[in-house]
Amino acid sequence: MLAAASRILSRSTPLLKPSLARTHFPAGYRFAVRSMADSAASPFKKIQIQRDDTTFDAYVVGKEDAPGIVVVQEWWGVDFEIKNHAVKISQLNPGFKALIPDLYRGKVGLDTAEAQHLMSGLDWPGAVKDIHASVNWLKANGSKKVGVTGYCMGGALAIASSVLVPEVDAVVSFYGVPPPELADPTQAKAPVQAHFGELDNFVGFSDVKTAKALEEKLKASGVPYEVHIYPGSAHAFMNISPDGVKRRKEMGMDDHDPAAVELAWSRFQSWMTRYLSA
């Protein structure tokens, strides 16, 4: 099952006990629903994208005619941290238009149990279709080339898009590898750059062994690729906002290396600029 990715996470850190994967939430259980675009101070424009027989919200920030980058959420949903990443991406030189598709349809996990439940229930092939539709929307609205990036769950989906979405021009993944039944990285068709923390303990999803196995698969694919492993860094090391740092510490991740974060952003910028320049 594609829920294997969430089971891997539940097995790999003390805070995410295996019992969470079997938690039964009562009928009517309500996750927090937040709108990114309701605040007058929000830099995002809320849009709706149609694919197949469904419509989903997405949030866009950046220069109208810039290369596009689809930014795929962590297991938390479209929360403050994925917004931070999208704004950062939009401000990198020479300028990008970042689009966040709302894969959870407005739901946001406020703790690990909720996030686990949301990711376990995600239609992963459907999420790839959301990404595909987002790429096409950007190409139809001023972006000549479009990349995909993502974090944790989104990192895995970003790599999957390099296999399953022909219109993708470049991918940068942060600490996530798709389950084999979703996508085989040996079949990647777009250049892939991937980032992992040396101390990441999400075995089979984003640990060093998995990162090195991904590197071999990308080598076999024949596409340009880079796999970077950051010494002393754990999972989700790019989350450096005060709230993000607090949440990581609550999950047992006490590492903090601003130099590693800046190096990762520099590599991201170089990769996307190289492959998305018209």
KAWO-V324303 format. One record per backbone hydrogen bond with DSSP energy under -0.5 kcal/mol. CO is the residue of the C=O (numbers start at 0). NH is the residue of the N-H. If there is no record, write none. Layout:
BEGIN
co->CO nh->NH
co->CO nh->NH
END
This chain:
BEGIN
co->0 nh->3
co->1 nh->4
co->2 nh->6
co->3 nh->7
co->4 nh->8
co->5 nh->9
co->6 nh->10
co->7 nh->11
co->8 nh->11
co->8 nh->12
co->12 nh->15
co->14 nh->16
co->16 nh->19
co->17 nh->20
co->18 nh->21
co->19 nh->22
co->22 nh->24
co->25 nh->28
co->28 nh->30
co->31 nh->33
co->31 nh->107
co->33 nh->35
co->38 nh->41
co->43 nh->45
co->44 nh->59
co->46 nh->57
co->48 nh->55
co->50 nh->53
co->53 nh->50
co->55 nh->48
co->56 nh->101
co->57 nh->46
co->58 nh->99
co->59 nh->44
co->60 nh->97
co->62 nh->65
co->66 nh->96
co->67 nh->146
co->68 nh->98
co->69 nh->71
co->69 nh->148
co->71 nh->150
co->72 nh->153
co->73 nh->76
co->75 nh->108
co->76 nh->73
co->76 nh->78
co->78 nh->82
co->79 nh->83
co->80 nh->84
co->81 nh->85
co->82 nh->86
co->83 nh->87
co->84 nh->88
co->85 nh->89
co->86 nh->90
co->87 nh->90
co->87 nh->91
co->88 nh->91
co->89 nh->95
co->91 nh->94
co->94 nh->66
co->95 nh->62
co->95 nh->97
co->96 nh->68
co->97 nh->60
co->98 nh->70
co->98 nh->100
co->99 nh->58
co->100 nh->102
co->101 nh->104
co->103 nh->106
co->105 nh->33
co->107 nh->31
co->110 nh->114
co->111 nh->115
co->112 nh->116
co->113 nh->117
co->114 nh->118
co->115 nh->119
co->116 nh->120
co->118 nh->121
co->121 nh->123
co->122 nh->126
co->123 nh->127
co->124 nh->128
co->125 nh->129
co->126 nh->130
co->127 nh->131
co->128 nh->132
co->129 nh->133
co->130 nh->134
co->131 nh->135
co->132 nh->136
co->133 nh->137
co->134 nh->138
co->135 nh->139
co->136 nh->140
co->137 nh->140
co->137 nh->142
co->138 nh->141
co->141 nh->143
co->144 nh->67
co->145 nh->168
co->145 nh->169
co->146 nh->69
co->147 nh->171
co->148 nh->71
co->149 nh->173
co->150 nh->153
co->151 nh->155
co->152 nh->156
co->153 nh->157
co->154 nh->158
co->155 nh->159
co->156 nh->160
co->157 nh->161
co->158 nh->161
co->158 nh->162
co->159 nh->162
co->159 nh->163
co->160 nh->164
co->161 nh->188
co->163 nh->165
co->164 nh->167
co->168 nh->190
co->169 nh->147
co->170 nh->192
co->171 nh->149
co->172 nh->174
co->172 nh->194
co->173 nh->151
co->178 nh->181
co->178 nh->182
co->182 nh->184
co->183 nh->186
co->184 nh->187
co->190 nh->170
co->191 nh->225
co->192 nh->172
co->193 nh->227
co->194 nh->174
co->195 nh->229
co->196 nh->199
co->200 nh->202
co->201 nh->204
co->201 nh->205
co->201 nh->206
co->204 nh->176
co->206 nh->210
co->207 nh->211
co->208 nh->212
co->209 nh->213
co->210 nh->214
co->211 nh->215
co->212 nh->216
co->213 nh->217
co->214 nh->218
co->215 nh->219
co->216 nh->220
co->217 nh->221
co->217 nh->222
co->218 nh->221
co->223 nh->191
co->225 nh->193
co->227 nh->195
co->228 nh->230
co->229 nh->197
co->229 nh->232
co->232 nh->198
co->233 nh->236
co->235 nh->238
co->237 nh->239
co->240 nh->244
co->241 nh->245
co->242 nh->246
co->243 nh->247
co->244 nh->248
co->245 nh->249
co->246 nh->250
co->247 nh->250
co->247 nh->252
co->248 nh->251
co->251 nh->253
co->256 nh->259
co->256 nh->260
co->257 nh->261
co->258 nh->262
co->259 nh->263
co->260 nh->264
co->261 nh->265
co->262 nh->266
co->263 nh->267
co->264 nh->268
co->265 nh->269
co->266 nh->270
co->267 nh->271
co->268 nh->272
co->269 nh->273
co->270 nh->274
co->271 nh->275
co->272 nh->276
END
